[in-house]
Amino acid sequence: MSHKIDLKEKLGLFQEHWTPKIVGDFNDCEVRVAKFKGPFLWHSHEETDELFLVIDGHLVLEFRDCVEHLDPGEFIVIPKGVEHRTNSPEECSVMILAKAETRNTGAHETELTAKNLERL
């Protein structure tokens, strides 16, 4: 059965940065929420696109050839294989759409790699 999801309510259930949480499923994708602050690591996703929708704050997305600034209500689709990183000076809350097996650090295995994502 379908039911509505309050993204701000879900974001209020955790405080930590760089730990995406699953809030829904869409075909073979997961709907995730996360909080970002500061620089993440450069990475890409070779097999899938990734969508970021800003809920609160200001998201800075860096690419090797440009920088995009997103405010609440704005989103961006990062095509597969495009190297990127987030680097938001203040806390930013986002919704992410990605294939279920997509790791937040791409092919990199670091202390920032989110494993066994919690479902809220």
Sequence and secondary structure as in RCSB ss.txt:
>XXXX:A:sequence
MSHKIDLKEKLGLFQEHWTPKIVGDFNDCEVRVAKFKGPFLWHSHEETDELFLVIDGHLVLEFRDCVEHLDPGEF
IVIPKGVEHRTNSPEECSVMILAKAETRNTGAHETELTAKNLERL
>XXXX:A:secstr
      HHHHHTT   SS  EEEEEETTEEEEEEEEEEE   B  TT  EEEEEEES EEEEESS EEEE TT E
EEE TT  EEEEEEEEEEEEEEEETT  TTTT  STT   S  B 
